[in-house]
Structure formats: structure tokens, C-alpha cells
Amino acid sequence: MTTNIFKGKSEEEKNNLEEILEHSIEVEEDLMRTYLITAERIHDDDALKERLENFAEGNAKRTKQLIDELNEHKEK
């Protein structure tokens, strides 16, 4: 069950929330890229490489959730 975080908010509050989500998406995407680039550079520590790839995967999931939330808001 998803809740609409925008419900009952003023237009200004909705715009602020939208800006926060957009910024959060950028941060998550930057972190994901950083983890993936770093993982690609690791050749002697498979465990660390795997952890970094898992971090990137987590960021990708959070990014998708943020995008879904933002799109849901824009549809209404």
C-alpha cells in the first residue's frame, strides 16, 4: 500500500517535496555510479567489489522508488 505524501499539502509544500525527491534521485544516482566505478577498479578484493556492487543495487532500487513516488505525484 502506497501513501501519497503529497495529499493535503499546499502547492508550495508539494513543490518543495517534489524538489526534495528530485534532489534525492540525483544523490542516489551519483552514489550508484560512484559505487559501480569503484567496484570496477577493484581487482584484488572480490568481497569488497561485491559489497560495492550491492550498494549500487540498493541505490538503484531507492532511485526507482523515488522516481515512482515523483511520477505518482505528477499524475495527480
C-alpha angles and dihedrals in degrees: 000000000000123000122211105239089194096057114119094007126130119248090257092051090048091052091049092050090048091052091049091051092047091050091047090053090053092049093049092048092049092050091047091053092046092052093047094047091048092047090052090056095053113093105155104047114057093177093055091045090053092048091052091049089050090051089052091050090052090051090050090054092048090047091053091049091050092048091049091051092049093047091049089055094048091051091059 
